[in-house]
Every structure is written in C-alpha cells, then in structure tokens.
Amino acid sequence: MKRAPLIAFTLAALLMTAIVAYWAGRHGSGQAAISGDHPASTASPAPATSAKPLYWYDPMIPAEHHDKPGLSSMGMTMIPKYADAGADQSAVRIDSATVQNLGVRTASVERRALTATVRVPGTINWDLRQAVVVSARVDAVVSKLYVRAPYTNIPAGAPLAELLAPQWSSAVAESQALQHVQSDEAKALRGAAQQRLQVLGLSPADSHAMGSGGQVTLHAPQAGVISTLDVREGQRVNAGQTLMTINGLSTIWVEAALPQAVAGTVHADTPVTVRVDAVPGKVFRGQVEAVLPDVDMTTRTQRARIVLANPDGALSPGMFATVQLEPTPGKAVPVVPDDALISTGEHTRLIVAEDGGRFRAVAVRTGRAADGYTEILGGLSGGEKVVVSGQFLIDSEASLSGALDRLNDPATTPAPAATAAMPGMPMQGDHP
C-alpha cells in the first residue's frame, strides 16, 4: 500500500523534468536567428572548455546582460555569450531561411548621372527690353490725350497726345525761317536750329504738323501696350517728365523661383517647358537666359529669367506658370533606391549585403534624389548590393549586437574600399 504513493511521486517528478527540459530546449533553439556573427541555427555555441563567457543573456531580451548564469527578469534560463575570435564583429550574419522569411530584397549599386526634372512655380512679367518711355522734352500742357486708359493696345505710329509748348513753337518758327537761306553763315544757323528741334524731341514730321499755337502731336514709336499712363488731359508737365510707357508683347519674361538646392544645377541655356493654366493644353518652350544673383529673403529662392516668344499675345504679365527645367546631368556617381536609406535624423546609413549571408551597416553621404534614386557622394564606390526591404530589422539587430558601435570605432572596424565608412561621419547605434 505504501508503494502506490511512491510511484505517483516518481511519475510527477519525471513529468516535471520533461516539461522543464522541453521549455529550455525550445527557447534555446528558438533564440534570435540573428545573433552577432553566428548562424541562426546555433545558440552561441560554447567553444573549448577553457573559454570564458562574455556574459549571460535571455534570447527574448538580448539587450539585458548579466555577469553570471541564472534567470532573467522574465524568469527564463539565460544562456552564455562567447567571443568568436575568428568572426568579423562589424557585421551580422543571417541564415538563408531567415532572410527569406524576413522578405529581405537587395539591389545592386549602379554608377550613373541622375537626370532630375525640376518643377518650380513662375510668374510672367514684361520684357523690359521692349519698354519705351514717352516723355516731355520741354515744359508743356497736355491739351489732348488719345489714350485715356492704361493697358490699351496701340499700333506703331498711333497718336498718343497733343502738347502745347511755346518753346517748341519758337524753335519751329526759327527753323522754318531759315529754310531758304543761301549764305554760308545762314546755313550754319539753319543747321543749329534743326539740332535744337532734335534736342527738344521734335521730328521733321512734327515740325511740319505743328499748328500755329505751338501744338505738337506725339506718336507711338512702336506697337505694344500702354503699361503706365502718368498724365491726364489738361495737366501741365515739366521737361523730362514721363507721360506714359509702352511695352511690347512679342516676347515676355518668366521668372522661376529656384530652391537653393536646385539653383546650382541650373545655368544659362538650360531648356525649359512652361505651362500656364490660363492657356490650357498649350506648351511653351524656351531656355534660361540668366540665373539672377539676388535671393528672395522671404522664400530663400533664387530667380531664373526665361525668355519666351509670344507672337499671338496669349501670355500676359501677372499670370502664374509651372516651369519644368531639365538641368544638365552631372558626373556619374553611385546611386541607390530611396527605400534602401535609413535616416536617423542626424546621419544616414544603409545595409550592404555580403557573401555568406553577412550584412554590414555603412555610413553614407547623400546627394540629389530623382526618379526613386538617391546619389551616394561618399561611403560606396558602386557594384555593392544593398538591402531595400527588411533592412530595418537587420539594422536593429546590428544595433543590439554592437555592430554599429564597432562601426564607430576605427581601431576595430575593417575598412574595405567598397564599404568603408567615411571619415568624419560617426554613426550612432539605436541602443535601448
């Protein structure tokens, strides 16, 4: 009768031992598949018995290190971590099955020149080279205005205003009185009188058309639009005072606002395409005439002046435009897909895939971005393979295993030519 309790106690002990062994084996074999430079199928195997563990840790919380064996904060049995003297401690290794499960994809680093298309806003303005100012050469009175409103289209030679100027009348009378003289002295006086008329702004036609009261009609020197009208009928004007301004519309200026990062790639003769909402479906093509040296203090943009032909007058000053520029491609540099970059806010790095399932974090210096690719100005030389999917998981493991710390230490970090971190660009690992 006493043997039954003994048998029951023995069976319970065996069952408890089996459960503990199963639990420990399951967590030992199911530890993190990415652990320093060790294959995913091993749990930091112990080397020779003379080796001393670096620390003990729980695979479920690898950031928690202990200097002796026992239970972790989660109540799990910890395993030892040994130094692997023959491994590259600046990289992590993942077995092929885990790589497939993580969905890791790689892409080759190509060397090429990015042809970025830049779209910026622009404003249509007058072509100031076609501006003509009509002014009064002498003191006069505006007796009649033929153009009474600004922005009036006028043909070349159209009458603009009639001015009453006694000074003109006396100069014309003197010139006419000397028209038929024969002596050399009188001819010299006649030439001086005609020069006086030119200085006063009177053409021979104006001289013949002048009335007896000294009235002169001013005519448009070119076709265009009266952009400013500064006088009214009956107003007295002084010598040199501006009466009106005429602007031609055969060509117009488009001033595009260039961000500072783009301004350096745009220069004279850069081809452009302009679209205006007011003229839907029509594309205007031209080229940059000049990049103006001043920078807008509010938007920190630099203006590019573009000259466009406007034979039918469809474009008017003040219209908004969308300007598409095609900067000249620079020299060929390594480029990577945008998805491969890992930005920490202060630095940028990416994960380089090496042979044998090894992955290394590399610090890079980036340049321009276009069409889903980014220039790498330092850190890569071209031909490497970078991770474009799943790189954040590998980057986290590199941080936990200390690979990023070793990346910061030039004394312990190998620096192959293709993947060496650039000098002067320390990387900070995301340690818990």
Sequence and secondary structure as in RCSB ss.txt:
>XXXX:A:sequence
MKRAPLIAFTLAALLMTAIVAYWAGRHGSGQAAISGDHPASTASPAPATSAKPLYWYDPMIPAEHHDKPGLSSMG
MTMIPKYADAGADQSAVRIDSATVQNLGVRTASVERRALTATVRVPGTINWDLRQAVVVSARVDAVVSKLYVRAP
YTNIPAGAPLAELLAPQWSSAVAESQALQHVQSDEAKALRGAAQQRLQVLGLSPADSHAMGSGGQVTLHAPQAGV
ISTLDVREGQRVNAGQTLMTINGLSTIWVEAALPQAVAGTVHADTPVTVRVDAVPGKVFRGQVEAVLPDVDMTTR
TQRARIVLANPDGALSPGMFATVQLEPTPGKAVPVVPDDALISTGEHTRLIVAEDGGRFRAVAVRTGRAADGYTE
ILGGLSGGEKVVVSGQFLIDSEASLSGALDRLNDPATTPAPAATAAMPGMPMQGDHP
>XXXX:A:secstr
  HHHHHHHHHHHHHHHHHHHHHHHHHHHTS S BTTB TTSSS   STT   SEEEETTEEEEEESS SB TTS
 B EEE   TTS TTEEE  HHHHHHHT EEEE EEE     EEEEEEEEE GGGEEEEE SSSEEEEEES  SS
S EE TT EEEEEE HHHHHHHHHHHHTTT  SHHHHHHHHHHHHHHHHTT  HHHHHH  TT EEEEE SSSEE
EEEE   TT EE TT EEEEEE  SEEEEEEEEEHHHHTT  TT EEEEEETTSTT EEEEEEEEEEEEE TTT 
EEEEEEEEE TT    TT EEEEEE       EEEEEGGG EE SS EEEEEEEGGGEEEEEEEEEEEEETTEEE
EEES  SS EEEEESHHHHHHHHHHTTHHHHHH TTT    TTT   TT        
